[in-house]
Amino acid sequence: MRDLSKAMGSLENCRGQLSQSPILSFQEFLQEVIASPQRVIRNVYQVYSDMANSLVCDGIDEYGEDPESIGFLKYDCTKLFVDGADRAFFADRLFANRLMRHVDSFKVGAKQNKIYIFDGPHGSGKSTFLNNLLQKFEEYANSPEGCRYEVVWRLKQDHLVGGVHSLNSLTQKLAWVLENEGKTELASEMKCACDADKDLGGYFDVPCPSHDNPLLLIPKEIRRQFFDDLFENDEFKWQLFTEKKFEWIFLEEPCTICVSLYQELLKKHHDPYKVLECVYARPFVYNRRLGEGVSVFNPGDKPLRQNVLTNEVLQKKLDAMLSGSKHVSYIYSRYAKTNNGIYALMDIKSHNTERLMELHNIISDGVHKVEDIEEKVNSLLFALMNPEDKKLLDDLQAFSDRVEYINIPYVLDLQTEVDIYRENFGKHIDESFLPRVLHNFARVIIATRLRTKSEAMEEWISKPEKYEMYCDTNLQLLKMEIFTGYIPEWLKEEDVASFTAKRRQSIIAESEKDGWKGLSGRDSIKLFNEFYSTYVREDKLIDMSMLRKFFRKYCKEDRNILPMGFLDSLLRMYNFTVLQQVKESLYYYNEEQISKEIINYIFAVNFELGSVENCEFTGEHLEINEEFFRRLESRLQIEQRNAAAFRSSVQKSYTTLALPQEMLRDGLPITETALYIHLYERYTYNLKEKVLEPFLKNENFRRAVKDFDLDQFRTYDNKIQSDISFMIDNLQKKHRYSRQGAKEICSYVIDNNLAEMFSGTTAKK
């Protein structure tokens, strides 16, 4: 037989995982409170907030220095929703900001009795979101960083009637009788209780079924004084007595069972100190599968027959210890199991509708009846809801101020949509696409989810046609960029200036109404699978012509799936962008020579025609005549009839701003003045715009691009080989094209005559 000792020996590694933190006496617990007050003095709302903030890093504001920034932050939710999850959930930027506002409300404010409903259409990922959130909450709550303590009463058995031995003997006899009558489950429970008594050396434990923090056993009327004496005068003590998030520790009362036990023991000992000697603290262990701390109900889960729970063995021991007193009834409901935890409903349908109705009084008052006693419920209440189920709550006005909605619409952030494709099909899919094409697939999907009319966008940009090279007439492509947290560079200066904080807030607020229609998450994955499997090839990358062909087929089947003309606008934006990339990659120039020409021009406008001067900045000898001026003005695309006015404006700008203020007052060199920078950008831009013209007229250049990386490429003259190699290398370095992709995009620009198509158009300078 095979030796199993090595395999069985590996189980030793799990020994540490099975060990539990020791139960602390009340005084030992107070030492823990003093050592880590921020961790120990937390309710479930603060633990939930701390969990989310520990897994989601501080948001990044790319426009933090912009005075009009609204704090629309980029959050990385990977640790919270993706890492370690069976199914990843991707939170787009809009939802991540909503979620973190919801989380931060617990961090700074007092507790409110509410149910938090995550509302979204079918296929938006609500169930995946909640499952992943609860998984991370359970992991965090059971970690040292998230650990909280609950009350355990440890009572001495020699107070019992008849003494310890008589009780044990009676318990054992009762267990024997029950076993012989076939009630083996109860018999086993009583035997275990008896064995536990022996292990505790004459004591038995009574756990608080509501998982109360031991500090709540300090009488309310003396808690402020108690904490004042317990803590030094430091920052935490000031926070404890002043911040809203700590109000609960002064206002809440322990559960009815703990209150009853405290009062009965106080009658017995007449000394609060002796009563607290019976109080111990142990870590509150969360276990969703057992319903401890986290409990989730699906619509098909039938209501439980037994709503009132008890422990007959403990009840008998309590009755015996307290001389038959019935003042301590060890009964509780299933809500107690999630007290100080999370109670969640997956979709408000079927049996979950009944559960939601039961929560009404709990949400309003925080208590409910368990037979004759009142049980407090202080849980974090979550629910998922589809839009068509909202009318259920609309009919219940009493719920209106007790419900807070957090919307989970379809993804509206194109970066997140692409991340979903990468997660489902592998990150290698990028290698099959020309740059921007994969993101354009996501843009088409998101366009189906956006409302065509946007009041906020129309109020901001009243004439969308001025951006026809970059955007659609409904400004959906611009809206997508803003939802991603990006302000496009192609916006005109006047529109950037008018993009105020108020307008930004209005546009982001409109996102609450978007994402409720169109292609769902499941639909988009199915569609991408069809598209990718149809067009992926080893010898050719997926390009825009393939994407356009694919979606035109769907537009014929459903004319309302996309706004009219959207695909044409998307293609035009793509063509304009790749044309600029190719131009920029082919364009190279002597920066030093251009700089000298501009400085000489700025210097020369201060002199009459026919003058001969030495430029004090470059040291060059200048013959200032019409030919000298026209050389630079032609590159700046200044028409002859406007030349005199242009020279006058340059001279005025130099003498009133550049020289007296920027150079003499601020000590800037001429190359850092606003005038120089403006002329330099205009000069280089116009050079770039014309860079393709000589090559497109050269048929050899066209053929050489197609022959690049083939043996035939060597047959072309050295100048063409050098120019094309330079262009291909720059496309790889500057725009992240693969070598094959760079070659294909150059051929695409040439074959579609994009330079001629966009001749006469201007981009933002």
N, C-alpha and C positions, 0 to 999 in steps of 0.2 A: 504493500500500500504506500501511496505517496505521502511524504512527510509534510504535515500541515503546520508545523510549529512556526515557520517563518511568516506564513500568511496570518495565522492567529496572533502572532506577536505584534503585527502591525496595529492591532486593535488597542494596544497600549497608548498609541498616539492620540486616541480619542478620549483618554481618561480625563484630560484637562477640560475638554469641552463639556463633560458631564457634571463636573463639579460646580456647585452653586455657591454664591456668596453667602457667608455665614449670617445667621439671624443676629441682629444687634439689640442689645438692651437699650432702653430709652436714653440713658446717659451716653452710651456709645454712639447712638444715633445723633444726639445733640452735638457731639464732637465732629461727626461727619457734616452736620449742618454748618458748623462754624468754619470747617475747612473748605467746603464747597457750597456756599449758600446759593449761588446762581443756578447750580445744577439741581440741588435738592428741593428748593422752594419754587417749584414749577407746577402748574396745572397742565392738563392735556393740551390746552390751546398754545401754551408757551413751548411745550415739547414739540408740538407739530410745527410751530414757527421755527424753532431752532433746528429741527430736522431739515426743513426745506432750505434754510439759509446755509446750513453746513454742506449741503450737496450742490447748491446752485451758487456759483461764485458771484461776486458783485457785478452788476450790469455795467457794460461799457457804453459810454455815450460818445460816438464818433464826432459829434458836433458840440462837445461840452463847452467850448470857448465861444460858441455862437450865442449872443444874448437872447435870441429867439428860441433857443433849444427848449423842448418840453420834457426832457428826461425820458424819451422813448428809447429804452435801453436794450442792448443786446445781451441776453442771458444765455449761458450754456447750461442746458438742462440734461446733459448726457448722463451724469452720475445719478440723477433722480429717476429718469424714465427709460434709459437705454442700457447702461451697464448692469449686467447680471439679470436682466429681465428675460423671461421666456419669449415675450413678444415686445419689441421696442415700440415706444410711443414717441413721436417727434412733435414737440411743441414749437409752433411757429412764433415769430417775434411778438405778434399781437397777443396770442394767448399767454405766452410767458410773462408779458407785462401785466396782464389781467391777474394771473395766478399769483405773482409776487406782490401785487397790491393787496390781494386777499390775504396772503400769508402775513404781510407786514402789519395788517390791521390787528392781528392777535398780539403782535410784539409790543405794540405801543398803547393799546386800549384795554379797557376793562371787558370782562366776558359779557357776551350778550346771548340770550337764549334764542337761537336761530337754527334753522335747517338750511344747509348750503346745498343748492341744487345746481349741478353741472348740466347745462341745457345745450343740446345740439342735435342736428339732424342725423338720420340713420347713416352709418358708415363714416362718422367723423372720429371714431376711435375712443368714445367715452369709456367703454368698459375696460379697454386696455389701459387707458389713463388711470382709472381708479384702482385697478388691480396693481399696477406698478407703484402707485402712490402708497397704497396700504402695505405692500411688501417692504418698501423702504422705511415706512414708519415703524413697522414691526421690528425690522433689523436694527434701526436706530434706538428704539425704546429698550431693546434688550442688550444694547452695547453699554460699556462703561460711560460713554459720553451722554447717553440718553436715559440712563438708569434713574428710576424714582423708587421711593419706598412706600410700602403699605403696612397697615396695622396688623399685628398678630398679638392676641392676648394669650399670655402663658400663665395658666392658673394652677395652683397647687392642689393635688388631689387629697391631701390629708384633711382638707376642710369638708370632704364629702361625708354624708351620713353613712355610718358603718365602717368608715376607714377605707384605705386603699385596697387591702386584700379582700374585704368583703365585696367591694364593687367589682374587682377583677373576677372574683369567683362567680358573682352573679352574672356578669357579662358573658363569661365563658359558658355558664350553664344555659343562658338564653341563646347563645350562638348554637350550642349543641341541639337545643330543642328546635330552633328554626331550620337547622340543616336536616334534621330528621323529618320535618314536615315538608321538605322540598323547597324551602325558601333559602336556597344556597347563596343567592346574591347578597341578601341582607346579613346572613350569617357570616359571610366572608368579610363584609364591611365591619362588623362588630369585632371579629377576630383581629383584623388589621388595626382597629382602634385600640384594642387591648395591647397588641404588640407595640404600638407607638407609645403608649403610656409607659411601658417598661423602658423604652429607649430614652425617654425624657426624664427618667429618674423621679417619678412621682408627680410629674406635671403633665398637663395636656394643653394643646394649642387650640385657640378659637380664632381662625382668620376672619378678618373683616371682609364680607362678601362684596362690599362696595369699593374696596381698594383705597380706603381713605389714607391720606397723608397723616402720619402720627402726630404732626404738629397741631392738627385740628382738635386733638384731645386736651390741649391747653384751653381752659375755660375762656370764652370770648371776652369776658369782662376784664381779664388780666393779660390778654395776649400782647397788647402794646407795651405794657410795662415789662413783660417777660422778654420780649425781643429787644427792648431797650437795654435790659441788663445783660442779655446774651451776647450782643455784638458790640465790638469796639466802635467808636465814632469814626467811621470810614465812609468811603463812597457808597458801598453797598447798603449800609444802614440808611443813608440819606435816600437812596433809591427805594428801599423797602417801605419807608414811611411816606414817600411823596408820589411815587409813580403809580398810575392806574393799574398796570399789569399785576401789581402785588396786592390789590384790594381784597382779592378772594381770601387771602390767608387771614385777614382780620374779620371777614364777614361770614364765611361759610361755617356750617356746623357739621360735626361728624354724622355718620349714618345712625339710624334709630337703634340698631343693635348695639353699637359702640356707646351711645349715650346711655342706654339702659344698663349696660354692664358697668359703666363708670359710676352711675348713681347707686347701683346695688352694692358695689364694692366699697363706695364711700360710706354707705350706711354701716357696712361691716367693720371697716377699719377706722373710720372717722379721721382719715389722714390722706389728703390728695397725693402726698409724696409716696405713700405705700401703694396707692392705686396705680400710680405711674410706674412703679416697679414691676407691675404685671404687664406693662405695655412693651412690646418688642417691635422691631422694624425689620422687614425683609424686602428684597428687591421685587418689584411688581413685574412678573414675567408675562409677556404678551404671547398669545398663541391663537392665531386666527382659526386654525383647524378645530380647536377646542372651544372657540368662542370666548376666550379670555382676553379682554382688553380690546380685541378687534372682532367684530361680528358682521358678516355680510349676508344679506338675504336676496335671493333671486326671486323673480315673480312667481315661479312655480313651486317654491318652497312652502309647504303647507304649514299653517299655524300649529304650534305645539299644543298637545293636549294638556300638559302639566305646566301651567304658568307660574305656580307658586312652588318654590324649591325650599328644601330644608335638609337638615342632617339629624336624623333621629338619635344617633349615638351622642353627638355633641349636645343636643337638647336635653337628653336624659342626664348627662353629666352636669350641665348648667343647673337643671332643676334640683339635682341632688346637692350640689355645692351651695346653692342659695336656699337650702332648706325648703324645697318645694315651691319657691317663688315662681310665679308665672310672668313676672315683669320683664323677663328677657326671653323674647320669642325669637328663636333663630330661624326666621323665615325671610325669604327675599325672592325677587323676581329675576327673570333672565336679563332685565335691563341692568341689574347690579353687576353682572359679569362684564359689561362694557362701561361701567361708570369710571370716569377718568380715562376713558379710551374712546374708540371710534365705533359708531353704529352706522352702518351703510346699507342703503337700498339700491339694488341694481335695477333700474327702470321701474317707474310707477305704473305698474299694471297688475292685474289679477290680485294675488294675495298681498302684494306690496302696497296696493291701494289701501287695504284694511290696516296695514301696519302704519302707513302714513297718518291715517285718521287717529290711530291710537297715540301717535306722537303729539297730537294737538295739545293736550293738557300738559304733557311733559315739557313741550317747548314754551308754553305760556307760563307755567308755574315752577317747573323744575322738580315737581314731585308727582307721585301717583300712589294709589292705595294698593297695598298687598294685604288682603284680608283686613284686619283692624289697624294695621300700622301704616304710617306714611313712609314711603321710600323716596329719597332724593335721587335724581338722575342728573349727573353733570357730565354728559358725554358730548363729544363732537359729532354732530349729526350730518351725514352726507347722503345725497341721493342723485341718481341719474334720471334724466327725463328727456323724452322726445317732444318736439314742438306740439304734436297733436294732443298730447296728454296735459298740456298746460291749462286747458279749460277746467280741469278738475279742481285746480287751486283757485281759478278765477271765480268759481262758484262759492268758495269758502272765504268770505271777507275777513274772518278772524285770523286767517293765515297770512294776510297781505303784509303785515309788518313783521312777520316772523320768518319770512323767506328771503334769502339772498341768492340771486342767480349769478352764476359765472358761466358765460357762454363758451362753448367749444364748437364753433362752426368748422367747416372744411378749411383746410390749410390755404392761406392767402399769401404766404411768403414763399417766393419761388425757390430760395435757397433750401428751405425746409422740404419743399416738394421734391427737389432733386435728391436730397438726403434720403428720402423714403425710397426712391428708386434704387439708390445705391445699397440700401439695407436689404431690399428684397431681391435684387438681382446681382449684387456684388459690385464692389468699387471698380472692378475692371471695365465696367460698361463705358467709362469715360474714354477709354482707349479706342472705342469704336465710333466716336463722334468727332466731327470737326468742332473746335471751340465755339461755344455759345448755342449750338444746335440743341444739345440736351436741355439747356436752360430755356430755350425757346419752346420745347415741348411742354415744359412746366408752365410757361406763360399761357399757352393755349388752354391747358387744363384749368388754370386759375381764372382765365377770362370767362369760362362757362359759369363760374361761381360768383362773379361780380355783377352787381346791378349796373345796367347800361347808363342810367342817369345818376349823376352825382352832383347834388346842389353845391357842395363845398368846393368841388373842383371847378365847376362852372363859375362860381363867384370869384375864384382866384384867377383863372385864365379864361377870359371871355371869348378869345379868338383862338381856338385850338389849331386852326389851319396853318398858323405860322410855324408849327412844329411838325409839319407833315412828313419831314424827312426822318423824324425820330419817333413819332407817336401816332396813335390812331385818333380819330375825330372825337371819340368818347373819353379820351385821356386815360383809358384803362392801363395802358403800358406805363404811363407816368405814375399812376396810383400804385401799381405793383412795386415800383422802385421805392416809393415812399413807405409802403408797408414793410419793405425789407430793411428800412432804415437808411436809405441812400437818397441823396439829393443829386440828380444827374447834372453833369457838367454842361450839357447842352442847353440848359435853361438860360434864357436871356437875363441879363443883370437886373432889369426892372422887375422881372418875376421872382427872382431870388430875393430881392429887397422887399417885395410885398408878401413874401412867404413868412408871415408873422406867426408868433406863438399861438395866437387865437385861431388862425387859419389851420395851422398844423393840428391843433386840438380837434377842430371840426372834422378834418379828414380822417384822423385816427378814430374819432368817435363814430364815424360812418361805418367803420369796419364791423361794428356790432350788428349792422343790418346786412352785411355781405356774408357770403359763405353758407347760405341756407338753401341754396338751390345749386343746380349744375351737377357735374360729375363728382361722385363721392370718392372717398379714399380707395375703396374697393374697386370702383369703376376705373379710376385712373391707373391702378396697378394692372388691372386686366387689359386696359387699352395699351399701356406701355409694353406689356408682354407681347401683344400682337404686333405692335409697331417694330419693336426691337428684333423679334424673330423673323419678321418679313424682310428687313433691310440690312441686317448685320452681315458683313462680308469681310473676308480677310484682305482682299485686294483693293477695297475702296471704303472710305469712311462715310458714315451717314451724314448727309448734307441737307440743306434747306429745301432743295427740290423734292427730296423724298418725304420730308415732313409735310410740305405743302400738299403733295399728292395724296398722302394718307388722310389728312384731315378734310380735304375737299370731298372725299368719298363720304365721310360722316356728315358733312354739311348738306349733302344731297339727300341723305336719309332723314335728317332732322334739321330743317332750315333755321330753327330757333336756338340751336345749340351754341352758336357763336354770333356776336353782333355782326351786322353787314359790313364787309370790308376789313374785318380785323386781320385775317390772314395776309391780305395785301399790305396792310400797314406794318405787320410784323416782318414780312419779307423786305419791305423797303427800309425799315430800320436796320435790319441785319445787313443788307447790301451796303448801305451808307457806312456802317461801322466797319465792315471788313475792308471796304475801299480805303478808309482812312488808315487802317492798320497796315495795309500793303504799301500805301504811299509813305507812311512814316518809316517803314522798314527799308524801303529803297532809297530814302532820302538821307544823304550825308553831306556835310558842309564843313567849311573851315570856320570854326567859331571865332577864332582870333581875328580873322580877316573881316568877318561880318561886324564884329564889335568895333573895329577901327573905322569901317565905313560909316557906321551910325554916329560915332563920336565926332568924326570929321564933319558930317552933315550938320549936327547940332551946333558945332562951332561956326561953320560957314554961313549959316542963315543970319548971323549977326553983322555980315559985311555986304557991301555993294557988289553987284556983278562986275567982273573985271579986276577985282582985288586979288592980290597974291599975298598969302599969309602963311605963317607957320603955326600949326595947331598946337596950343599949349598943353594939350592932354596926350596926343600921340606923337608929337614932334615932327609930323610929316609936313612937307612943303605942299601947299594947296593952291591951285589955280582955280579961283572961284568964278565959274562961268556957267552958262546954261547947260552945257554938256555934263559938267560935274554934278549939277543938281538932278538932271534927268536920269542919270545912271542909277541913283538910289531910288528915286521916285517911281521909276518903272517897276522896280522890284516890290515897292510898297503898293503898287497898283493905283497910283494917283494920276487921274486924267489931266491932260495938258491944261485944259481950261480951269482946273481947280488948283493948279500948282502954286500960284502966287498966294492964294488964301491959305493953303496948307503950310507954306514956308513961314508965313506971318504968324500962324497959330503956334508953330514950333518955337519960333523966336520969342513969342510972348510967354509961352510956358517956361522957357529956359530962364528968361530975365525976371519973371515974377515969382516963380516957385522953385525951380530946380537949383538955380545959383544962389539966391539970397537965403532961402529957407533950408533946403535939404543939404546943400553942400557947405555954405558958410556957417549957418546956425547949428545944424545937426552934425556936421563933419562927415557927411557921406561922400564916397567917391561918386563920380558921375555915372558909373555903371550900376549904381543902386538907386538912382533917382527914378521917379515914376515915369518921367518922359522917356528916358532911355529904355526902360523895361517895356513900355508900350510899343515903341518903334521896333525893338528887337523881336517881340512876339509877332508883330505884324509882318515883319520882314521874313522870318523863318516860316510863318504860316503860308505865306504866298509862294515861297520857294517849294514848300511841300505840296501845295495844291497843283503845281505845274510839273511835278517831278515825273509823272508817268507819260506825259505828252510825247516826248521824243521817242520813248520806247515803244509805245503802242503803234506808232507809225512804221516801226521796224518789224517786218514779218519774221526776220531771223530771231528777234527777241521772243516773239510769241512761240515759235517752234522750240526754241531753246528751253523755255520754261517746261514744256511738256516732256522734253528729253532729259531733264535734270536727273542726275543719278544713273543715267544709262550711258552706254559706251558712246552713243552718238553725240553726247554733250561735249565731248572733247574736240569735236570737229568745228565748233564755233570759235569766233575770235576771242582773244583773251579779255577784251573789255566787256563783252556780253557775259562770259563765264564769271568774271569778277563781280559784275553788278548783280547777277542772279544769285550767286552764292552768298553775297552780302545780304540780299533781301531775305533769302531763306533762313540764314543764321539769325537775323534780327527778329523774324517772326517767331522763331523758337525761343529766343531769349526774352523778348519784350511781351509777347502775347501768348506764350505757353502752347504753341503749336508743336506737334510732333513733326519729324522731318517729312513724313508722308503727307501730313495735314497741311504743312506750309506749302508744299508743292501743289496740292489740290486746290487750296484757296487762291493761289496765284492764277491757276488755270481758270478757276471759277470767275474771278474778276475780269480776266481777259476775254473769256468766251462770252460772257454776258454784257460786254461793253459797258461796265459800270462807270468807268471814268467819263465816258461820253454821256451816259444817262444822267449823271449828277453834275455835269459841267454847268457852271454858272450858279451853283448852290454854294452857300457859305455856311460854315459851322461857327459856333460861338468862339469869339476871339478872347 
